[in-house]
Amino acid sequence: LGISQPAVSQHVKQLEATLGITLFKRSANRIVALQEAWELLRNVELALTSLDRLEASIFAMKNDEKQRIAIAAPSVFGFVTLPKVVAIIHAKTASNVRSISGSYEQIGEHILAGRAELGISRLPLDPSLFEWAPLGSARNVCIFHPDHRFSKQACIEAHDLAGETIVDIDPQFAAHQMNFNALRFAGVEPDIL
């Protein structure tokens, strides 16, 4: 920032006094951002992104440029789904479309921060934060080596997983807990690696 650490501390204290809220927890030689600081940062980023988008929009109008649309999606959608979506948007609006990739959680952040107008994600989504419409559906699959005993089965059910070590993907999502609850309902305690 080109200013000294004490000057930064003074600016932060002035900001907290002006806002009337504490942004950081201070102890000894440590300073830790509180939830209020992260919320303020998110809102400031959103405001700055909106100003950047407004400036770009005005520039595009002045120069008769096409509108730009950003779509946020996990990279797995980049192979089939996203190219189809981009082609439809481009054909119907003649807009320039760019894609932003990330995790499902990052997709939501891109939308909330205004870095993308559209996102491809998965449920559950907080209806107070997002407007959404179904795009498609997917099923969970069990992946295993071709020589595994499951290769002879057409469908793997919860009781088949008894005693199997499971590697779970994206444990932070609700689908993770739903899968394990389904196993427990079937009387199988999941063995998670």
Backbone torsions as a table, in degrees:
resi	resn	phi	psi	omega
1	LEU	NA	-12.1	-180.0
2	GLY	76.4	17.6	175.9
3	ILE	-132.3	162.6	-175.3
4	SER	-75.5	161.4	178.5
5	GLN	-60.4	-43.1	176.4
6	PRO	-60.3	-35.3	178.7
7	ALA	-66.7	-39.7	176.7
8	VAL	-61.1	-47.0	179.2
9	SER	-57.7	-40.7	179.6
10	GLN	-65.6	-42.5	178.1
11	HIS	-62.6	-40.8	180.0
12	VAL	-65.0	-43.4	178.3
13	LYS	-62.1	-40.1	177.7
14	GLN	-65.3	-40.4	177.9
15	LEU	-62.1	-46.0	179.1
16	GLU	-61.8	-40.6	179.2
17	ALA	-65.9	-41.9	179.7
18	THR	-64.4	-42.9	-179.2
19	LEU	-77.5	-24.7	-177.7
20	GLY	76.6	22.4	177.6
21	ILE	-136.7	152.1	175.6
22	THR	-87.9	129.6	-177.9
23	LEU	-102.9	-24.3	-175.2
24	PHE	-133.0	146.5	172.8
25	LYS	-96.5	125.0	-177.1
26	ARG	-109.9	132.6	174.7
27	SER	-152.1	126.5	-178.6
28	ALA	48.2	-117.7	-179.0
29	ASN	-101.7	21.7	-177.6
30	ARG	-118.5	147.0	173.3
31	ILE	-134.8	127.4	-176.6
32	VAL	-123.5	129.6	179.8
33	ALA	-67.7	132.2	175.7
34	LEU	-86.0	169.8	178.9
35	GLN	-56.5	-36.2	178.8
36	GLU	-61.2	-35.6	178.6
37	ALA	-66.7	-43.0	179.5
38	TRP	-66.3	-37.2	178.6
39	GLU	-66.7	-42.4	177.2
40	LEU	-62.7	-44.3	179.2
41	LEU	-59.7	-44.8	179.1
42	ARG	-59.6	-44.2	-179.4
43	ASN	-68.7	-37.4	177.5
44	VAL	-66.6	-43.8	177.6
45	GLU	-60.3	-40.8	179.0
46	LEU	-62.3	-44.1	179.6
47	ALA	-64.4	-43.8	179.8
48	LEU	-66.5	-40.0	177.3
49	THR	-63.3	-40.8	178.2
50	SER	-62.2	-41.0	177.8
51	LEU	-64.8	-40.7	177.7
52	ASP	-62.3	-42.2	-179.7
53	ARG	-67.3	-37.9	177.4
54	LEU	-62.8	-44.8	178.9
55	GLU	-61.3	-44.4	179.3
56	ALA	-64.7	-37.2	179.4
57	SER	-66.0	-44.1	178.8
58	ILE	-63.7	-42.7	178.4
59	PHE	-60.5	-43.5	179.7
60	ALA	-63.6	-40.7	179.0
61	MET	-64.5	-42.2	180.0
62	LYS	-62.5	-34.9	-174.1
63	ASN	-105.0	15.3	179.3
64	ASP	52.2	37.1	177.3
65	GLU	-83.1	159.0	175.9
66	LYS	-72.2	151.1	176.3
67	GLN	-66.0	145.7	177.6
68	ARG	-108.0	133.6	177.7
69	ILE	-122.8	134.1	176.9
70	ALA	-109.2	134.8	178.2
71	ILE	-118.9	127.2	177.2
72	ALA	-101.1	130.8	-178.9
73	ALA	-155.9	149.3	173.0
74	PRO	-61.7	150.4	-174.6
75	SER	-59.6	-27.3	-179.7
76	VAL	-60.6	-26.1	178.9
77	PHE	-80.1	-9.1	-177.5
78	GLY	-71.3	-14.5	-176.1
79	PHE	-83.2	-43.2	-173.9
80	VAL	-125.3	-57.5	-171.9
81	THR	-64.8	-52.0	-174.6
82	LEU	-61.5	-44.0	176.5
83	PRO	-58.8	-36.1	177.6
84	LYS	-66.1	-44.0	179.9
85	VAL	-62.5	-45.6	-179.6
86	VAL	-61.3	-43.2	-179.8
87	ALA	-62.1	-41.5	179.8
88	ILE	-65.9	-47.0	-179.6
89	ILE	-61.8	-45.8	-177.9
90	HIS	-63.6	-39.9	-179.6
91	ALA	-68.5	-37.1	-175.6
92	LYS	-85.7	-25.9	-174.2
93	THR	-122.6	-12.0	-174.5
94	ALA	57.5	26.4	178.8
95	SER	-84.9	153.4	169.7
96	ASN	-81.3	133.4	-177.3
97	VAL	-120.0	133.4	173.3
98	ARG	-124.3	152.1	-179.0
99	SER	-113.0	148.5	176.3
100	ILE	-125.1	128.2	179.7
101	SER	-102.3	165.7	178.5
102	GLY	167.8	-179.3	176.4
103	SER	-73.4	169.5	178.4
104	TYR	-58.9	-38.9	179.0
105	GLU	-65.5	-40.9	179.4
106	GLN	-67.0	-31.3	178.2
107	ILE	-59.6	-47.7	177.3
108	GLY	-59.1	-41.0	178.8
109	GLU	-64.8	-39.4	178.3
110	HIS	-61.0	-41.2	179.9
111	ILE	-67.4	-49.2	-177.5
112	LEU	-63.6	-33.4	-179.5
113	ALA	-83.6	-5.1	178.5
114	GLY	80.2	12.1	178.2
115	ARG	-77.9	-17.5	178.4
116	ALA	-140.8	145.8	178.0
117	GLU	-87.4	-32.1	-178.5
118	LEU	-127.2	151.7	176.2
119	GLY	-140.8	148.7	172.3
120	ILE	-110.8	117.4	-174.7
121	SER	-138.1	-159.1	176.6
122	ARG	-140.0	158.4	179.4
123	LEU	-77.4	155.9	3.1
124	PRO	-83.2	148.6	173.6
125	LEU	-123.2	145.1	-179.9
126	ASP	-74.7	112.4	-177.7
127	PRO	-65.3	-16.9	177.3
128	SER	-79.4	-15.5	179.6
129	LEU	-105.3	-29.2	-172.3
130	PHE	-131.9	145.7	164.5
131	GLU	-100.1	133.6	-177.4
132	TRP	-144.1	158.6	176.3
133	ALA	-138.5	146.2	-179.0
134	PRO	-67.0	139.2	178.6
135	LEU	-108.6	-30.3	-178.6
136	GLY	-179.9	-175.1	177.8
137	SER	-135.7	161.6	-179.5
138	ALA	-141.6	159.8	176.1
139	ARG	-116.0	151.9	173.1
140	ASN	-75.4	144.7	179.1
141	VAL	-126.4	156.9	176.8
142	CYS	-107.7	123.4	-178.0
143	ILE	-106.6	133.6	-178.5
144	PHE	-151.6	166.6	178.6
145	HIS	-66.4	144.8	-177.9
146	PRO	-58.5	-23.7	179.9
147	ASP	-90.3	-0.1	-178.5
148	HIS	-66.2	154.8	-179.8
149	ARG	-60.7	-23.7	179.3
150	PHE	-70.0	-19.8	-175.1
151	SER	-62.8	-17.8	179.3
152	LYS	-88.2	-5.7	-176.9
153	GLN	-102.0	143.8	177.3
154	ALA	-80.2	-29.0	-177.2
155	CYS	-142.7	135.4	177.4
156	ILE	-99.5	125.5	179.7
157	GLU	-111.1	168.7	-175.0
158	ALA	-53.7	-46.1	-176.4
159	HIS	-65.1	-24.0	177.0
160	ASP	-66.1	-26.0	-175.8
161	LEU	-83.3	-3.3	178.4
162	ALA	-57.8	125.4	178.4
163	GLY	84.4	-6.4	179.0
164	GLU	-87.9	137.1	173.2
165	THR	-80.4	130.0	-174.1
166	ILE	-113.1	133.5	169.8
167	VAL	-102.1	117.4	-176.5
168	ASP	-101.9	138.5	179.9
169	ILE	-100.2	140.0	177.7
170	ASP	57.1	57.3	-177.7
171	PRO	-65.2	-11.7	-178.7
172	GLN	-78.0	-8.2	-175.6
173	PHE	-96.4	157.2	-177.8
174	ALA	-60.4	-31.4	-180.0
175	ALA	-60.2	-34.1	177.5
176	HIS	-57.7	-52.5	-178.9
177	GLN	-66.1	-36.3	178.0
178	MET	-62.3	-41.9	178.5
179	ASN	-60.8	-45.4	-177.5
180	PHE	-71.1	-34.8	175.8
181	ASN	-64.5	-37.5	177.4
182	ALA	-62.9	-41.9	177.9
183	LEU	-63.1	-45.7	-178.9
184	ARG	-65.1	-36.1	177.4
185	PHE	-61.9	-33.5	179.2
186	ALA	-83.9	3.6	177.1
187	GLY	85.4	17.6	-178.8
188	VAL	-114.9	121.1	175.7
189	GLU	-85.9	119.6	-176.8
190	PRO	-66.7	138.7	176.1
191	ASP	-102.9	97.8	-172.5
192	ILE	-93.8	130.1	177.2
193	LEU	-91.4	NA	NA
